[in-house]
Each structure stands twice: as C-alpha cells, then as structure tokens.
Amino acid sequence: MIIRTIAYPRGGLIGNPSDGYFGKTIALAFSNFEAEVLLWETPELEILPNTRDHSRFRSIRALSEDVALFGYYGGIRLLKAGIKRFYDYCQQQGIVLDDRNFTIRYSSNIPHLVGLAGSSAIITACMRALMAFYGVSIPKPQLANLILAVEKEELLIAAGLQDRVAQVYQGLVYMDFDRQLMERQGFGRYEELDPSLLPRLYIAYRSALSQSSEVFHNDLRERYRRGDPAVLDAIAFWADLTEQVRELLLRGQGAKIGPLLNANFDKRAEVCSISPGNLKMVEAARQTGASAKFTGSGGAIIGTYEDEGMYAALERHLEPLGVSVIRPVVAPAMGGRA
C-alpha cells in the first residue's frame, strides 16, 4: 500500500515576523499549491531524489541558474532530517517502531524561496507519512514543535513556529507565543478561526526575488538578542496589530483589516532593509488601492482587495514585474487529526 500525504503553503496574514520573538500572528494554509510525500514498504530504507535534487545539467550556465533558484541542497536533506528527528522523538517518548523499512519520495509545486514555507511543507508531509506508516499519533502542538526542530536544530535554518503551526492545523489560525506560556507548556496558544470571516485576499509572488529566511532573520535575531529598542518596539507593535485583526475578524469586520496589513509591512521597512525588488512589488500592489505585506520573509506578498476591478488592476500592475497573482483557497482545518 502506498501512503500519500500532503501539506500546503502558508500565508502570514498579520504579525509576522514576531512569531520567532514571543509575539502574535495570524496565518492561513492555502491549497493552490501543495507538497506531496509518497511512502511505501520496501526491504531497505531509501529516499528517492526529486528533480530539484539532480546532479546533471545541460551546461555550466544551467548549473548556475539551478543553484540560484534552489540553492545547493534539494529536498532530500529535508526528508533525511525529518526521518531522523521523527525517530529521535519516538525514542524519547518510548514509542517502539516496528521493524519495517520504506521508500519515500517527495514532490512540490510550491513556489520556491518566496516566503510561502515550501520547505516546512515538505517536512510536514513527511511527518504525516511516517505517522501513518508506523501508526504513531503526535498532538498538533508537539508536531509543530517537532517540524521546527527539524529545521532549526538539524538543518540550522532560522525559523519561527508560525509556519509549522499553520501547516499542521491548516485553515486560519491565531497564534499567541507568549514567553511565559511557551516556557511553561512548550508551545503557544493556538486558536482556529473561521476562514469565512476573511475579506477578499490575494497573494502575489515572484521567484526571481527568492531569498532564504536565513538572510532576513539573522540580522533581526541578532538585534533582538542585543535588546535593540527599535526591534523590541516593532515586535510589540506587530503583536498588537494581530490582536486588532483578530477582533475585527471576530466582529465580522474583516473588510477593515487592510490598513493594519499595510502598517505591518511599513513597520518592517522601518527596522529592516527591504530589497528594491520586494519594495517595488509592494508599491505596485498598493497603487491599485489594495493592501500589501510580506507573507513571510520576502518574495511574496498578501493583501486585501475590494472587488474584481481592483483584482484585475493588481494583475495589470504586477505581471509586468514578473509577479503572479492568485486568490488563495484556504485549506480545510485538520480538526482532530494532524
């Protein structure tokens, strides 16, 4: 029997990047793209490469272009680290895994390195496949922590919990990463919100702007460690915006959140360096009257729009920049399962 599991990209609606600094965020998982993992029993454990893991190129230029898009490492490292961390978790929890092997492979059409959490989607799908194969159940808050540990501790990738929580829970999730709560129970307070409360949303992305999270987060993280007042104030500001958006959504006033999304990005631009290409994308979107902010660490934006005319204007303004525009379809919440 072949086990097939999927995970979806994440769009940070409000509050990011405060999730890595005991802040608050709201994010959604959307099903326009997906990462898929296939797993089946075999005599030996084998990880099959995906096309982005190949080592044969048409030319030296093709190699250079491939590295610029996908980096030096494909998805095999994500699966290998995920399997290792899953085994370690089971050992620590006293969970005995039966003596079977498997072959595992992944595929993903999530735009790469544009702040849509494509890497953690692959790890999330991997964890779901392993859980199904071995019959192991991991509570959702702990599963999100486990996926984060794969990236932060195994692969040394700078990351926060928002992406993993959104991908584990799916749907639309409010997250409070209060320091005392995190230190007491090991995870934050996660509240599933009704996606029907959302106003009209668009997501726009451009692969040419790809920039890994390590580039953005490293500077902010170091300034946070030093107690930089501007950074600490920004984190508190983003957390407050999250509370305001949550209240507006719960009151059925989602159409009013646009200016708060803009404020999220504007504060980010005050404390962080924004590349010209990213800034141009945000400005082009705002010229239509839509709101715009990063979905993650850069390379993609999310915002609200009023009507079909404004959506058409977004396409007209952004497509000449090599930017694709989509309407995100919120993925169904996972309910009691992870």
Rosetta blueprint (number, residue, H / E / L):
1 M L
2 I E
3 I E
4 R E
5 T E
6 I E
7 A E
8 Y L
9 P L
10 R E
11 G E
12 G E
13 L E
14 I E
15 G L
16 N L
17 P L
18 S H
19 D H
20 G H
21 Y H
22 F L
23 G L
24 K E
25 T E
26 I E
27 A E
28 L E
29 A E
30 F E
31 S L
32 N L
33 F L
34 E L
35 A E
36 E E
37 V E
38 L E
39 L E
40 W E
41 E E
42 T E
43 P L
44 E L
45 L L
46 E E
47 I E
48 L L
49 P L
50 N L
51 T H
52 R H
53 D H
54 H L
55 S L
56 R L
57 F L
58 R L
59 S L
60 I H
61 R H
62 A H
63 L H
64 S H
65 E H
66 D H
67 V H
68 A H
69 L H
70 F H
71 G L
72 Y L
73 Y L
74 G L
75 G L
76 I H
77 R H
78 L H
79 L H
80 K H
81 A H
82 G H
83 I H
84 K H
85 R H
86 F H
87 Y H
88 D H
89 Y H
90 C H
91 Q H
92 Q H
93 Q L
94 G L
95 I L
96 V L
97 L L
98 D L
99 D L
100 R L
101 N E
102 F E
103 T E
104 I E
105 R E
106 Y E
107 S E
108 S E
109 N L
110 I L
111 P L
112 H L
113 L L
114 V L
115 G L
116 L L
117 A L
118 G H
119 S H
120 S H
121 A H
122 I H
123 I H
124 T H
125 A H
126 C H
127 M H
128 R H
129 A H
130 L H
131 M H
132 A H
133 F H
134 Y H
135 G L
136 V L
137 S L
138 I L
139 P L
140 K H
141 P H
142 Q H
143 L H
144 A H
145 N H
146 L H
147 I H
148 L H
149 A H
150 V H
151 E H
152 K H
153 E H
154 E H
155 L L
156 L L
157 I L
158 A L
159 A L
160 G L
161 L L
162 Q H
163 D H
164 R H
165 V H
166 A H
167 Q H
168 V H
169 Y H
170 Q L
171 G L
172 L E
173 V E
174 Y E
175 M E
176 D E
177 F L
178 D L
179 R H
180 Q H
181 L H
182 M H
183 E H
184 R H
185 Q H
186 G L
187 F L
188 G L
189 R E
190 Y E
191 E E
192 E E
193 L E
194 D L
195 P H
196 S H
197 L H
198 L L
199 P L
200 R L
201 L E
202 Y E
203 I E
204 A E
205 Y E
206 R L
207 S H
208 A H
209 L H
210 S L
211 Q L
212 S L
213 S H
214 E H
215 V H
216 F H
217 H H
218 N H
219 D H
220 L H
221 R H
222 E H
223 R H
224 Y H
225 R H
226 R L
227 G L
228 D L
229 P H
230 A H
231 V H
232 L H
233 D H
234 A H
235 I H
236 A H
237 F H
238 W H
239 A H
240 D H
241 L H
242 T H
243 E H
244 Q H
245 V H
246 R H
247 E H
248 L H
249 L H
250 L H
251 R L
252 G L
253 Q L
254 G H
255 A H
256 K H
257 I L
258 G H
259 P H
260 L H
261 L H
262 N H
263 A H
264 N H
265 F H
266 D H
267 K H
268 R H
269 A H
270 E H
271 V H
272 C L
273 S L
274 I L
275 S L
276 P H
277 G H
278 N H
279 L H
280 K H
281 M H
282 V H
283 E H
284 A H
285 A H
286 R H
287 Q L
288 T L
289 G L
290 A L
291 S L
292 A L
293 K E
294 F E
295 T L
296 G L
297 S L
298 G L
299 G L
300 A E
301 I E
302 I E
303 G E
304 T E
305 Y L
306 E L
307 D L
308 E H
309 G H
310 M H
311 Y H
312 A H
313 A H
314 L H
315 E H
316 R H
317 H H
318 L H
319 E H
320 P H
321 L H
322 G L
323 V L
324 S E
325 V E
326 I E
327 R L
328 P L
329 V L
330 V E
331 A L
332 P L
333 A L
334 M L
335 G L
336 G L
337 R L
338 A L
